Amino acid sequence: MAEKKVLKEADVSFKEVKWGRTKELVGPATAGSAHVKVNITEYAPGRPHELHLHPGQEEVIFILSGEGYTESYGRRRELSPGSVVYIPADTEHATMTAGSEPMTALIVKGPPEERRDEGSGRDL
Amino acid sequence: MAEKKVLKEADVSFKEVKWGRTKELVGPATAGSAHVKVNITEYAPGRPHELHLHPGQEEVIFILSGEGYTESYGRRRELSPGSVVYIPADTEHATMTAGSEPMTALIVKGPPEERRDEGSGRDL
C-alpha cells in the first residue's frame, strides 16, 4: 500500500530528455501512486518538445519560471510564471521555451500512464 | 468533450475556506477534466487545515511560497518552497503555515472527486 511521502524537489535528480530535463516527484514507481504523476520539467533552449498527444491521459502544465509557448492545432499561446495549461487526453500539444533560458514547469498527469487500449476512441 | 485551456493563475479568484483561501485552476467544472484537479491554496496563519482524509483520492501538495508543516499520525514534517507531499487515498493529513505569513501550495488531486463508495475498504 502507498505511504505518505515528503521530499524536496531539489533532492531529486533530473533525467535528460529530448526536450530538456525532467524529474519525477510523485508517480507509481517513486511513490506508489495510482491516479497521478507529478514531474518538474525544464524545457531547454533550441530543443522544443514537438507536437505529440497522450492517449487516455490528461496533462496540466504549471509554469514555475521562464517564458515560452504552448502550441496546438496551429495556435500558439505565450507562457510565463503562473501560466496554466490543461491538455485533455488525446489532444495534440507542443511546449517550448522562448529565448536563451530554460522554462521550468510542474507537470501533472492523470492517470499516471497513457492508456493506448482505452482512449477516446480516436484512431491513433 | 474537454478542450485545451490556457490561463494565468492570477486571473482566477480565490474562495474563502476554513483554512485560508483556495482557487481551482483545472477541474471538472472549470475545464472538463475527468482525471485530475489542480488548485492553488493559501494556508492562513492561525487557521490550520485540521486532520482529514480523502476517500479514494490521492493528493500532491507542492509548496510555492512560505513555510509550514504537514502532519499525519502524530508525525510533523517541515515544509518550505520546493517541498512535495504525496498523500495516498484514505490517509490522514493536516497542513498549516508556520508563523505569521500564509503558505501557498499547488494542490493536485486525482481523481478530481472523492470516492466514498469505492475507497480502500477502510471503515469511514
gemmi code that builds the backbone of each chain (N, CA, C; Angstrom):
import gemmi

chains = {
    "A": [
        ("MET", (0.850, -1.207, 0.000), (0.000, 0.000, 0.000), (0.876, 1.245, 0.000)),
        ("ALA", (0.461, 2.274, -0.735), (1.238, 3.516, -0.824), (1.264, 4.211, 0.537)),
        ("GLU", (2.376, 4.854, 0.845), (2.509, 5.604, 2.096), (2.752, 7.068, 1.810)),
        ("LYS", (2.385, 7.910, 2.764), (2.660, 9.332, 2.641), (4.160, 9.549, 2.466)),
        ("LYS", (4.508, 10.529, 1.647), (5.914, 10.781, 1.335), (6.134, 12.288, 1.335)),
        ("VAL", (7.216, 12.738, 1.951), (7.575, 14.159, 1.955), (8.994, 14.275, 1.412)),
        ("LEU", (9.203, 15.122, 0.426), (10.541, 15.284, -0.144), (10.753, 16.721, -0.587)),
        ("LYS", (12.005, 17.041, -0.931), (12.323, 18.338, -1.517), (12.624, 18.110, -2.990)),
        ("GLU", (12.027, 18.929, -3.853), (12.245, 18.688, -5.287), (13.723, 18.788, -5.639)),
        ("ALA", (14.472, 19.641, -4.906), (15.907, 19.822, -5.213), (16.716, 18.557, -4.941)),
        ("ASP", (16.175, 17.634, -4.155), (16.896, 16.400, -3.851), (16.679, 15.322, -4.906)),
        ("VAL", (15.811, 15.574, -5.875), (15.533, 14.595, -6.931), (16.373, 14.961, -8.157)),
        ("SER", (17.003, 13.971, -8.755), (17.881, 14.217, -9.910), (17.086, 14.285, -11.210)),
        ("PHE", (17.527, 15.178, -12.091), (16.929, 15.257, -13.423), (17.419, 14.111, -14.304)),
        ("LYS", (16.566, 13.729, -15.247), (16.941, 12.801, -16.328), (16.896, 13.597, -17.620)),
        ("GLU", (17.857, 13.356, -18.477), (17.887, 14.054, -19.766), (16.778, 13.507, -20.670)),
        ("VAL", (16.037, 14.417, -21.313), (15.080, 14.012, -22.343), (15.345, 14.862, -23.585)),
        ("LYS", (14.694, 14.498, -24.669), (14.979, 15.167, -25.951), (14.738, 16.675, -25.859)),
        ("TRP", (13.747, 17.087, -25.041), (13.340, 18.494, -24.977), (13.888, 19.222, -23.744)),
        ("GLY", (14.839, 18.581, -23.043), (15.425, 19.242, -21.876), (15.733, 18.238, -20.790)),
        ("ARG", (15.201, 18.500, -19.583), (15.433, 17.587, -18.459), (14.127, 17.431, -17.685)),
        ("THR", (13.915, 16.263, -17.088), (12.705, 16.053, -16.294), (13.029, 15.205, -15.070)),
        ("LYS", (12.252, 15.377, -14.001), (12.398, 14.509, -12.830), (11.026, 14.227, -12.255)),
        ("GLU", (10.831, 12.954, -11.870), (9.549, 12.549, -11.304), (9.559, 12.809, -9.809)),
        ("LEU", (8.589, 13.609, -9.345), (8.456, 13.885, -7.910), (7.545, 12.863, -7.247)),
        ("VAL", (6.461, 12.530, -7.950), (5.485, 11.548, -7.443), (4.999, 10.722, -8.626)),
        ("GLY", (5.000, 9.414, -8.496), (4.482, 8.553, -9.556), (4.389, 7.134, -9.043)),
        ("PRO", (3.912, 6.238, -9.876), (3.758, 4.846, -9.437), (5.079, 4.240, -8.961)),
        ("ALA", (6.168, 4.504, -9.668), (7.444, 3.873, -9.316), (8.059, 4.501, -8.070)),
        ("THR", (7.920, 5.829, -7.924), (8.622, 6.524, -6.844), (7.779, 6.650, -5.575)),
        ("ALA", (6.459, 6.627, -5.713), (5.609, 6.848, -4.528), (4.465, 5.850, -4.417)),
        ("GLY", (4.298, 5.004, -5.420), (3.190, 4.055, -5.386), (1.841, 4.665, -5.739)),
        ("SER", (1.860, 5.826, -6.387), (0.582, 6.469, -6.728), (-0.130, 5.684, -7.824)),
        ("ALA", (-1.450, 5.747, -7.798), (-2.269, 5.026, -8.770), (-3.004, 5.964, -9.711)),
        ("HIS", (-3.189, 7.225, -9.299), (-4.042, 8.137, -10.066), (-3.305, 9.331, -10.667)),
        ("VAL", (-2.181, 9.734, -10.071), (-1.490, 10.941, -10.556), (0.018, 10.727, -10.652)),
        ("LYS", (0.627, 11.516, -11.528), (2.086, 11.581, -11.627), (2.448, 13.059, -11.684)),
        ("VAL", (3.471, 13.475, -10.953), (3.896, 14.880, -10.941), (5.392, 14.946, -11.201)),
        ("ASN", (5.778, 15.689, -12.213), (7.180, 15.887, -12.584), (7.531, 17.368, -12.560)),
        ("ILE", (8.822, 17.688, -12.491), (9.305, 19.013, -12.887), (10.086, 18.827, -14.174)),
        ("THR", (9.764, 19.638, -15.163), (10.433, 19.561, -16.458), (11.040, 20.909, -16.810)),
        ("GLU", (12.273, 20.879, -17.285), (12.933, 22.073, -17.850), (12.945, 21.944, -19.364)),
        ("TYR", (12.331, 22.900, -20.029), (12.344, 22.932, -21.495), (13.566, 23.731, -21.929)),
        ("ALA", (14.486, 23.060, -22.630), (15.782, 23.672, -22.952), (15.716, 24.508, -24.233)),
        ("PRO", (16.507, 25.595, -24.280), (16.558, 26.420, -25.495), (16.959, 25.584, -26.708)),
        ("GLY", (16.295, 25.812, -27.800), (16.646, 25.149, -29.047), (16.215, 23.701, -29.143)),
        ("ARG", (15.448, 23.225, -28.138), (15.019, 21.812, -28.147), (13.529, 21.734, -27.851)),
        ("PRO", (12.685, 22.279, -28.740), (11.233, 22.266, -28.490), (10.691, 20.850, -28.308)),
        ("HIS", (9.766, 20.703, -27.366), (9.035, 19.430, -27.255), (8.008, 19.454, -28.363)),
        ("GLU", (8.205, 18.611, -29.344), (7.405, 18.684, -30.563), (5.987, 18.163, -30.362)),
        ("LEU", (5.121, 18.430, -31.310), (3.713, 18.027, -31.220), (3.576, 16.532, -30.922)),
        ("HIS", (2.783, 16.242, -29.897), (2.523, 14.857, -29.518), (1.201, 14.831, -28.763)),
        ("LEU", (0.699, 13.655, -28.466), (-0.508, 13.531, -27.636), (-0.370, 12.319, -26.733)),
        ("HIS", (-1.176, 12.320, -25.668), (-1.134, 11.230, -24.691), (-2.473, 10.497, -24.700)),
        ("PRO", (-2.497, 9.272, -25.220), (-3.762, 8.533, -25.275), (-4.342, 8.284, -23.882)),
        ("GLY", (-5.575, 8.717, -23.687), (-6.289, 8.433, -22.442), (-5.745, 9.138, -21.212)),
        ("GLN", (-4.853, 10.104, -21.394), (-4.180, 10.736, -20.243), (-4.251, 12.260, -20.327)),
        ("GLU", (-4.740, 12.889, -19.250), (-4.782, 14.354, -19.168), (-3.463, 14.910, -18.645)),
        ("GLU", (-3.160, 16.151, -19.010), (-1.926, 16.792, -18.547), (-2.230, 18.229, -18.132)),
        ("VAL", (-1.605, 18.656, -17.039), (-1.657, 20.058, -16.627), (-0.222, 20.553, -16.500)),
        ("ILE", (0.076, 21.680, -17.131), (1.410, 22.293, -17.097), (1.286, 23.598, -16.319)),
        ("PHE", (2.063, 23.733, -15.240), (2.055, 24.956, -14.433), (3.455, 25.561, -14.506)),
        ("ILE", (3.579, 26.756, -15.073), (4.907, 27.341, -15.303), (5.457, 27.927, -14.002)),
        ("LEU", (6.640, 27.439, -13.618), (7.309, 27.909, -12.398), (8.273, 29.054, -12.695)),
        ("SER", (9.014, 28.969, -13.802), (9.964, 30.033, -14.151), (10.234, 30.009, -15.647)),
        ("GLY", (10.671, 31.156, -16.171), (10.981, 31.243, -17.591), (9.776, 31.644, -18.429)),
        ("GLU", (10.024, 31.772, -19.705), (8.993, 32.192, -20.661), (8.996, 31.207, -21.821)),
        ("GLY", (7.823, 30.965, -22.410), (7.789, 30.035, -23.532), (6.459, 30.055, -24.247)),
        ("TYR", (6.178, 28.932, -24.893), (4.974, 28.824, -25.717), (4.342, 27.448, -25.554)),
        ("THR", (3.036, 27.398, -25.761), (2.329, 26.140, -25.977), (1.626, 26.230, -27.320)),
        ("GLU", (1.679, 25.149, -28.065), (1.041, 25.125, -29.388), (0.103, 23.928, -29.488)),
        ("SER", (-0.990, 24.119, -30.196), (-1.915, 23.031, -30.512), (-2.694, 23.419, -31.754)),
        ("TYR", (-2.768, 22.522, -32.697), (-3.607, 22.713, -33.881), (-3.394, 24.102, -34.501)),
        ("GLY", (-2.116, 24.484, -34.624), (-1.779, 25.716, -35.330), (-1.881, 26.983, -34.511)),
        ("ARG", (-2.301, 26.866, -33.249), (-2.433, 28.051, -32.407), (-1.323, 28.094, -31.355)),
        ("ARG", (-0.660, 29.243, -31.229), (0.439, 29.413, -30.272), (0.019, 30.389, -29.185)),
        ("ARG", (0.269, 30.030, -27.931), (-0.029, 30.914, -26.798), (1.237, 31.104, -25.972)),
        ("GLU", (1.435, 32.319, -25.466), (2.617, 32.613, -24.646), (2.439, 32.096, -23.215)),
        ("LEU", (3.532, 31.653, -22.632), (3.540, 31.170, -21.249), (4.575, 31.932, -20.432)),
        ("SER", (4.248, 32.170, -19.165), (5.167, 32.815, -18.222), (4.824, 32.296, -16.825)),
        ("PRO", (5.617, 32.623, -15.815), (5.331, 32.075, -14.484), (3.885, 32.318, -14.057)),
        ("GLY", (3.222, 31.263, -13.576), (1.814, 31.338, -13.209), (0.867, 30.925, -14.320)),
        ("SER", (1.400, 30.715, -15.532), (0.541, 30.197, -16.611), (0.176, 28.747, -16.323)),
        ("VAL", (-1.053, 28.398, -16.700), (-1.581, 27.052, -16.512), (-2.094, 26.569, -17.864)),
        ("VAL", (-1.696, 25.360, -18.252), (-2.198, 24.752, -19.492), (-2.863, 23.439, -19.129)),
        ("TYR", (-4.118, 23.279, -19.530), (-4.804, 21.994, -19.361), (-4.917, 21.350, -20.732)),
        ("ILE", (-4.391, 20.136, -20.853), (-4.421, 19.416, -22.131), (-5.240, 18.147, -21.950)),
        ("PRO", (-6.437, 18.101, -22.541), (-7.254, 16.891, -22.418), (-6.527, 15.687, -23.037)),
        ("ALA", (-6.964, 14.492, -22.669), (-6.428, 13.284, -23.285), (-6.565, 13.364, -24.801)),
        ("ASP", (-5.603, 12.799, -25.507), (-5.686, 12.654, -26.968), (-5.714, 13.990, -27.704)),
        ("THR", (-5.100, 15.016, -27.115), (-5.102, 16.354, -27.707), (-3.665, 16.753, -28.044)),
        ("GLU", (-3.399, 17.109, -29.289), (-2.009, 17.410, -29.655), (-1.536, 18.691, -28.979)),
        ("HIS", (-0.251, 18.707, -28.607), (0.334, 19.888, -27.990), (1.852, 19.848, -28.122)),
        ("ALA", (2.433, 21.028, -28.098), (3.887, 21.174, -28.112), (4.221, 22.262, -27.104)),
        ("THR", (5.369, 22.131, -26.433), (5.775, 23.088, -25.406), (7.238, 23.437, -25.629)),
        ("MET", (7.561, 24.718, -25.472), (8.956, 25.124, -25.717), (9.265, 26.415, -24.990)),
        ("THR", (10.552, 26.603, -24.669), (10.985, 27.839, -24.078), (11.133, 28.913, -25.161)),
        ("ALA", (11.124, 30.160, -24.742), (11.383, 31.282, -25.654), (12.761, 31.820, -25.293)),
        ("GLY", (13.533, 32.114, -26.278), (14.820, 32.745, -25.998), (15.882, 31.785, -25.519)),
        ("SER", (16.793, 32.277, -24.683), (18.020, 31.545, -24.392), (18.034, 30.903, -23.008)),
        ("GLU", (16.951, 31.025, -22.241), (16.887, 30.405, -20.912), (15.887, 29.257, -20.913)),
        ("PRO", (16.099, 28.245, -20.071), (15.087, 27.190, -19.961), (13.791, 27.731, -19.365)),
        ("MET", (12.693, 27.070, -19.665), (11.419, 27.318, -18.982), (11.148, 26.091, -18.106)),
        ("THR", (10.795, 26.327, -16.844), (10.599, 25.216, -15.903), (9.123, 25.128, -15.525)),
        ("ALA", (8.595, 23.908, -15.493), (7.168, 23.714, -15.227), (6.936, 22.502, -14.349)),
        ("LEU", (5.893, 22.579, -13.558), (5.375, 21.405, -12.858), (4.403, 20.719, -13.830)),
        ("ILE", (4.589, 19.425, -14.030), (3.783, 18.670, -14.986), (2.950, 17.643, -14.231)),
        ("VAL", (1.644, 17.743, -14.363), (0.729, 16.810, -13.707), (0.119, 15.911, -14.772)),
        ("LYS", (0.132, 14.611, -14.548), (-0.542, 13.702, -15.473), (-1.471, 12.770, -14.722)),
        ("GLY", (-2.658, 12.562, -15.281), (-3.607, 11.632, -14.698), (-4.388, 10.946, -15.816)),
        ("PRO", (-4.517, 9.626, -15.839), (-3.808, 8.715, -14.947), (-2.294, 8.750, -15.186)),
        ("PRO", (-1.498, 8.114, -14.315), (-0.045, 8.235, -14.436), (0.525, 7.657, -15.723)),
        ("GLU", (-0.153, 6.669, -16.278), (0.329, 6.063, -17.529), (-0.660, 6.340, -18.644)),
        ("GLU", (-0.158, 6.405, -19.870), (-1.049, 6.535, -21.028), (-1.872, 5.245, -21.154)),
        ("ARG", (-3.024, 5.362, -21.810), (-3.907, 4.205, -21.955), (-4.208, 3.988, -23.423)),
        ("ARG", (-3.342, 3.282, -24.076), (-3.489, 3.096, -25.523), (-4.688, 2.228, -25.879)),
        ("ASP", (-5.131, 1.412, -24.907), (-6.236, 0.495, -25.201), (-7.599, 1.058, -24.869)),
        ("GLU", (-7.644, 2.130, -24.083), (-8.952, 2.626, -23.642), (-9.009, 4.145, -23.755)),
        ("GLY", (-8.537, 4.641, -24.869), (-8.503, 6.078, -25.094), (-9.870, 6.606, -25.481)),
        ("SER", (-9.899, 7.667, -26.228), (-11.139, 8.356, -26.533), (-11.868, 7.727, -27.709)),
        ("GLY", (-11.297, 6.683, -28.281), (-11.899, 6.111, -29.475), (-11.296, 6.675, -30.746)),
        ("ARG", (-10.409, 7.672, -30.608), (-9.751, 8.225, -31.794), (-8.827, 7.190, -32.392)),
        ("ASP", (-8.723, 7.200, -33.699), (-7.821, 6.297, -34.374), (-6.411, 6.855, -34.239)),
        ("LEU", (-5.558, 6.165, -33.514), (-4.183, 6.654, -33.308), (-3.250, 5.892, -34.221)),
    ],
    "B": [
        ("MET", (-16.985, 17.442, -25.068), (-15.593, 16.985, -24.910), (-14.731, 18.130, -24.382)),
        ("ALA", (-13.803, 17.798, -23.469), (-12.919, 18.812, -22.887), (-12.003, 19.403, -23.959)),
        ("GLU", (-11.712, 20.678, -23.818), (-10.803, 21.345, -24.764), (-9.587, 21.874, -24.033)),
        ("LYS", (-8.504, 22.030, -24.757), (-7.298, 22.620, -24.184), (-7.611, 24.013, -23.651)),
        ("LYS", (-6.995, 24.358, -22.534), (-7.267, 25.624, -21.887), (-5.952, 26.234, -21.415)),
        ("VAL", (-5.771, 27.525, -21.642), (-4.577, 28.234, -21.165), (-5.047, 29.421, -20.339)),
        ("LEU", (-4.523, 29.553, -19.125), (-4.932, 30.670, -18.268), (-3.760, 31.106, -17.409)),
        ("LYS", (-3.926, 32.258, -16.747), (-2.954, 32.719, -15.757), (-3.581, 32.518, -14.383)),
        ("GLU", (-2.833, 31.948, -13.469), (-3.426, 31.681, -12.154), (-3.872, 32.979, -11.481)),
        ("ALA", (-3.177, 34.079, -11.772), (-3.533, 35.358, -11.140), (-4.915, 35.857, -11.572)),
        ("ASP", (-5.427, 35.348, -12.698), (-6.744, 35.769, -13.179), (-7.890, 34.996, -12.530)),
        ("VAL", (-7.564, 33.986, -11.735), (-8.597, 33.181, -11.079), (-8.785, 33.702, -9.645)),
        ("SER", (-10.018, 33.848, -9.234), (-10.308, 34.397, -7.898), (-10.260, 33.322, -6.824)),
        ("PHE", (-9.768, 33.701, -5.674), (-9.771, 32.807, -4.526), (-11.175, 32.718, -3.932)),
        ("LYS", (-11.449, 31.563, -3.328), (-12.638, 31.359, -2.495), (-12.170, 31.153, -1.069)),
        ("GLU", (-12.867, 31.734, -0.130), (-12.503, 31.570, 1.275), (-12.843, 30.147, 1.737)),
        ("VAL", (-11.915, 29.520, 2.445), (-12.186, 28.239, 3.093), (-11.749, 28.357, 4.552)),
        ("LYS", (-12.087, 27.351, 5.339), (-11.826, 27.428, 6.776), (-10.331, 27.633, 7.069)),
        ("TRP", (-9.467, 27.050, 6.225), (-8.018, 27.072, 6.481), (-7.283, 28.129, 5.650)),
        ("GLY", (-8.025, 29.007, 4.991), (-7.370, 30.056, 4.212), (-8.168, 30.389, 2.965)),
        ("ARG", (-7.517, 30.308, 1.796), (-8.186, 30.600, 0.533), (-7.746, 29.565, -0.498)),
        ("THR", (-8.626, 29.229, -1.440), (-8.271, 28.292, -2.495), (-8.900, 28.720, -3.803)),
        ("LYS", (-8.280, 28.348, -4.912), (-8.879, 28.591, -6.233), (-8.583, 27.412, -7.128)),
        ("GLU", (-9.599, 27.004, -7.887), (-9.445, 25.877, -8.799), (-8.891, 26.369, -10.127)),
        ("LEU", (-7.751, 25.816, -10.536), (-7.155, 26.171, -11.833), (-7.668, 25.247, -12.926)),
        ("VAL", (-7.767, 23.958, -12.585), (-8.252, 22.946, -13.533), (-9.098, 21.951, -12.763)),
        ("GLY", (-10.269, 21.647, -13.245), (-11.123, 20.654, -12.606), (-12.295, 20.334, -13.512)),
        ("PRO", (-13.137, 19.410, -13.086), (-14.288, 19.035, -13.918), (-15.172, 20.234, -14.270)),
        ("ALA", (-15.424, 21.105, -13.298), (-16.351, 22.220, -13.549), (-15.711, 23.303, -14.409)),
        ("THR", (-14.419, 23.568, -14.197), (-13.767, 24.704, -14.870), (-13.125, 24.322, -16.193)),
        ("ALA", (-12.740, 23.057, -16.352), (-12.027, 22.673, -17.580), (-12.549, 21.389, -18.201)),
        ("GLY", (-13.478, 20.725, -17.532), (-13.986, 19.455, -18.066), (-13.057, 18.278, -17.836)),
        ("SER", (-12.118, 18.417, -16.896), (-11.187, 17.310, -16.659), (-11.900, 16.132, -15.997)),
        ("ALA", (-11.412, 14.932, -16.296), (-12.014, 13.709, -15.752), (-11.098, 13.012, -14.757)),
        ("HIS", (-9.798, 13.298, -14.829), (-8.833, 12.528, -14.023), (-8.097, 13.346, -12.972)),
        ("VAL", (-7.979, 14.661, -13.175), (-7.182, 15.475, -12.243), (-7.883, 16.788, -11.906)),
        ("LYS", (-7.533, 17.310, -10.730), (-7.958, 18.639, -10.313), (-6.726, 19.348, -9.761)),
        ("VAL", (-6.532, 20.614, -10.122), (-5.373, 21.371, -9.657), (-5.853, 22.702, -9.080)),
        ("ASN", (-5.498, 22.955, -7.841), (-5.854, 24.201, -7.144), (-4.587, 24.921, -6.689)),
        ("ILE", (-4.719, 26.209, -6.387), (-3.734, 26.898, -5.548), (-4.427, 27.208, -4.230)),
        ("THR", (-3.759, 26.841, -3.134), (-4.318, 27.066, -1.804), (-3.334, 27.882, -0.973)),
        ("GLU", (-3.877, 28.885, -0.276), (-3.111, 29.635, 0.720), (-3.549, 29.192, 2.107)),
        ("TYR", (-2.608, 28.689, 2.870), (-2.887, 28.297, 4.256), (-2.637, 29.517, 5.137)),
        ("ALA", (-3.687, 29.980, 5.811), (-3.614, 31.248, 6.545), (-3.085, 31.041, 7.961)),
        ("PRO", (-2.355, 32.046, 8.473), (-1.867, 31.974, 9.852), (-3.020, 31.782, 10.842)),
        ("GLY", (-2.813, 30.907, 11.809), (-3.807, 30.705, 12.862), (-5.022, 29.905, 12.446)),
        ("ARG", (-4.987, 29.362, 11.201), (-6.143, 28.601, 10.716), (-5.681, 27.277, 10.105)),
        ("PRO", (-5.101, 26.377, 10.928), (-4.589, 25.110, 10.387), (-5.674, 24.293, 9.700)),
        ("HIS", (-5.307, 23.666, 8.591), (-6.219, 22.697, 7.966), (-6.095, 21.430, 8.808)),
        ("GLU", (-7.148, 21.114, 9.527), (-7.073, 20.052, 10.534), (-7.059, 18.666, 9.901)),
        ("LEU", (-6.718, 17.666, 10.686), (-6.614, 16.284, 10.203), (-7.884, 15.860, 9.473)),
        ("HIS", (-7.670, 15.339, 8.265), (-8.788, 14.838, 7.465), (-8.227, 13.821, 6.481)),
        ("LEU", (-9.108, 13.155, 5.758), (-8.642, 12.246, 4.699), (-9.622, 12.303, 3.538)),
        ("HIS", (-9.135, 11.859, 2.369), (-9.946, 11.892, 1.151), (-10.194, 10.454, 0.678)),
        ("PRO", (-11.415, 9.972, 0.825), (-11.709, 8.591, 0.405), (-11.458, 8.376, -1.093)),
        ("GLY", (-10.621, 7.420, -1.408), (-10.392, 7.035, -2.794), (-9.660, 8.061, -3.638)),
        ("GLN", (-9.098, 9.094, -3.013), (-8.498, 10.196, -3.779), (-7.074, 10.508, -3.285)),
        ("GLU", (-6.126, 10.533, -4.222), (-4.741, 10.898, -3.893), (-4.556, 12.411, -3.959)),
        ("GLU", (-3.589, 12.918, -3.184), (-3.293, 14.357, -3.193), (-1.785, 14.567, -3.238)),
        ("VAL", (-1.366, 15.559, -4.015), (0.033, 16.000, -4.008), (0.040, 17.488, -3.691)),
        ("ILE", (0.858, 17.877, -2.713), (0.990, 19.271, -2.301), (2.391, 19.726, -2.689)),
        ("PHE", (2.499, 20.786, -3.501), (3.807, 21.326, -3.914), (3.890, 22.753, -3.383)),
        ("ILE", (4.831, 23.017, -2.477), (4.892, 24.327, -1.826), (5.519, 25.361, -2.770)),
        ("LEU", (4.771, 26.431, -3.009), (5.240, 27.517, -3.878), (5.925, 28.623, -3.077)),
        ("SER", (5.374, 28.975, -1.919), (5.973, 30.030, -1.102), (5.551, 29.851, 0.353)),
        ("GLY", (6.355, 30.400, 1.244), (6.040, 30.321, 2.666), (6.625, 29.074, 3.312)),
        ("GLU", (6.394, 28.969, 4.598), (6.926, 27.856, 5.396), (5.777, 27.277, 6.210)),
        ("GLY", (5.805, 25.968, 6.438), (4.734, 25.376, 7.230), (5.036, 23.958, 7.624)),
        ("TYR", (3.965, 23.218, 7.864), (4.087, 21.852, 8.353), (3.058, 20.952, 7.688)),
        ("THR", (3.398, 19.664, 7.592), (2.413, 18.630, 7.287), (2.443, 17.620, 8.425)),
        ("GLU", (1.280, 17.176, 8.841), (1.189, 16.212, 9.941), (0.366, 15.005, 9.502)),
        ("SER", (0.742, 13.837, 9.983), (-0.026, 12.599, 9.782), (0.332, 11.646, 10.900)),
        ("TYR", (-0.676, 11.072, 11.535), (-0.469, 10.009, 12.524), (0.610, 10.395, 13.539)),
        ("GLY", (0.523, 11.638, 14.032), (1.403, 12.083, 15.103), (2.779, 12.550, 14.673)),
        ("ARG", (3.068, 12.500, 13.364), (4.391, 12.915, 12.890), (4.281, 14.245, 12.143)),
        ("ARG", (5.148, 15.200, 12.487), (5.142, 16.520, 11.860), (6.408, 16.704, 11.023)),
        ("ARG", (6.254, 17.201, 9.786), (7.416, 17.468, 8.931), (7.341, 18.914, 8.462)),
        ("GLU", (8.504, 19.562, 8.381), (8.557, 20.955, 7.936), (8.437, 21.061, 6.416)),
        ("LEU", (7.790, 22.128, 5.977), (7.630, 22.397, 4.539), (8.170, 23.780, 4.208)),
        ("SER", (8.762, 23.893, 3.020), (9.256, 25.175, 2.509), (9.177, 25.113, 0.983)),
        ("PRO", (9.419, 26.215, 0.286), (9.274, 26.192, -1.174), (10.071, 25.042, -1.805)),
        ("GLY", (9.410, 24.298, -2.689), (10.028, 23.124, -3.303), (9.724, 21.832, -2.568)),
        ("SER", (9.098, 21.912, -1.389), (8.675, 20.679, -0.699), (7.514, 20.040, -1.451)),
        ("VAL", (7.513, 18.720, -1.451), (6.473, 17.931, -2.121), (5.914, 16.949, -1.108)),
        ("VAL", (4.595, 16.891, -0.991), (3.949, 15.924, -0.101), (3.030, 15.060, -0.955)),
        ("TYR", (3.203, 13.741, -0.886), (2.284, 12.818, -1.548), (1.432, 12.160, -0.467)),
        ("ILE", (0.125, 12.293, -0.583), (-0.804, 11.732, 0.395), (-1.671, 10.691, -0.304)),
        ("PRO", (-1.447, 9.410, -0.011), (-2.278, 8.372, -0.646), (-3.750, 8.546, -0.264)),
        ("ALA", (-4.622, 7.940, -1.012), (-6.039, 7.932, -0.672), (-6.233, 7.406, 0.748)),
        ("ASP", (-7.224, 7.944, 1.440), (-7.633, 7.413, 2.751), (-6.539, 7.541, 3.812)),
        ("THR", (-5.680, 8.536, 3.684), (-4.564, 8.720, 4.615), (-4.727, 10.048, 5.335)),
        ("GLU", (-4.752, 10.057, 6.652), (-4.998, 11.307, 7.375), (-3.831, 12.266, 7.197)),
        ("HIS", (-4.168, 13.560, 7.129), (-3.122, 14.573, 6.993), (-3.698, 15.920, 7.418)),
        ("ALA", (-2.773, 16.782, 7.866), (-3.116, 18.160, 8.209), (-2.020, 19.041, 7.648)),
        ("THR", (-2.371, 20.258, 7.214), (-1.401, 21.168, 6.604), (-1.606, 22.541, 7.219)),
        ("MET", (-0.498, 23.220, 7.519), (-0.635, 24.547, 8.145), (0.616, 25.379, 7.881)),
        ("THR", (0.426, 26.699, 7.898), (1.565, 27.594, 7.786), (2.271, 27.708, 9.129)),
        ("ALA", (3.516, 28.134, 9.090), (4.274, 28.416, 10.312), (4.398, 29.931, 10.410)),
        ("GLY", (4.215, 30.450, 11.593), (4.441, 31.877, 11.786), (3.313, 32.733, 11.261)),
        ("SER", (3.646, 33.933, 10.804), (2.626, 34.956, 10.570), (2.303, 35.188, 9.097)),
        ("GLU", (2.937, 34.443, 8.193), (2.660, 34.605, 6.765), (1.916, 33.384, 6.239)),
        ("PRO", (1.088, 33.552, 5.192), (0.466, 32.371, 4.584), (1.525, 31.480, 3.916)),
        ("MET", (1.197, 30.210, 3.780), (1.987, 29.297, 2.948), (1.123, 28.964, 1.736)),
        ("THR", (1.711, 29.068, 0.546), (0.958, 28.854, -0.692), (1.435, 27.585, -1.385)),
        ("ALA", (0.484, 26.782, -1.857), (0.828, 25.499, -2.463), (-0.046, 25.214, -3.673)),
        ("LEU", (0.546, 24.485, -4.623), (-0.235, 23.897, -5.704), (-0.748, 22.550, -5.192)),
        ("ILE", (-2.044, 22.323, -5.332), (-2.683, 21.112, -4.808), (-3.207, 20.290, -5.978)),
        ("VAL", (-2.706, 19.076, -6.100), (-3.137, 18.171, -7.174), (-3.980, 17.072, -6.551)),
        ("LYS", (-5.143, 16.803, -7.134), (-5.960, 15.690, -6.664), (-6.359, 14.795, -7.826)),
        ("GLY", (-6.295, 13.496, -7.605), (-6.722, 12.534, -8.609), (-7.312, 11.312, -7.908)),
        ("PRO", (-8.495, 10.849, -8.291), (-9.381, 11.521, -9.232), (-9.879, 12.847, -8.679)),
        ("PRO", (-10.541, 13.665, -9.514), (-10.938, 15.006, -9.074), (-11.926, 15.010, -7.908)),
        ("GLU", (-12.724, 13.979, -7.809), (-13.703, 13.904, -6.712), (-13.353, 12.742, -5.789)),
        ("GLU", (-13.714, 12.889, -4.524), (-13.560, 11.770, -3.598), (-14.504, 10.641, -4.009)),
        ("ARG", (-14.158, 9.414, -3.590), (-14.972, 8.260, -3.962), (-15.369, 7.504, -2.713)),
        ("ARG", (-16.458, 7.944, -2.125), (-16.855, 7.350, -0.847), (-17.354, 5.928, -1.014)),
        ("ASP", (-17.753, 5.561, -2.235), (-18.312, 4.223, -2.435), (-17.277, 3.196, -2.842)),
        ("GLU", (-16.102, 3.658, -3.264), (-15.126, 2.691, -3.778), (-13.734, 2.997, -3.250)),
        ("GLY", (-13.666, 3.286, -1.969), (-12.398, 3.609, -1.343), (-11.557, 2.377, -1.097)),
        ("SER", (-10.718, 2.446, -0.102), (-9.754, 1.393, 0.149), (-10.362, 0.248, 0.952)),
        ("GLY", (-11.625, 0.366, 1.328), (-12.222, -0.646, 2.165), (-12.169, -0.280, 3.641)),
        ("ARG", (-11.511, 0.828, 3.965), (-11.463, 1.283, 5.355), (-12.841, 1.718, 5.814)),
        ("ASP", (-13.119, 1.467, 7.046), (-14.394, 1.886, 7.603), (-14.321, 3.381, 7.895)),
        ("LEU", (-15.103, 4.167, 7.185), (-15.059, 5.606, 7.376), (-16.274, 6.032, 8.177)),
    ],
}
model = gemmi.Model(1)
for chain_id, residues in chains.items():
    chain = gemmi.Chain(chain_id)
    for i, (resn, *xyz) in enumerate(residues, 1):
        res = gemmi.Residue()
        res.name, res.seqid = resn, gemmi.SeqId(i, " ")
        for name, pos in zip(("N", "CA", "C"), xyz):
            atom = gemmi.Atom()
            atom.name, atom.element = name, gemmi.Element(name[0])
            atom.pos, atom.b_iso = gemmi.Position(*pos), 0.0
            res.add_atom(atom)
        chain.add_residue(res)
    model.add_chain(chain)
structure = gemmi.Structure()
structure.add_model(model)
structure.setup_entities()
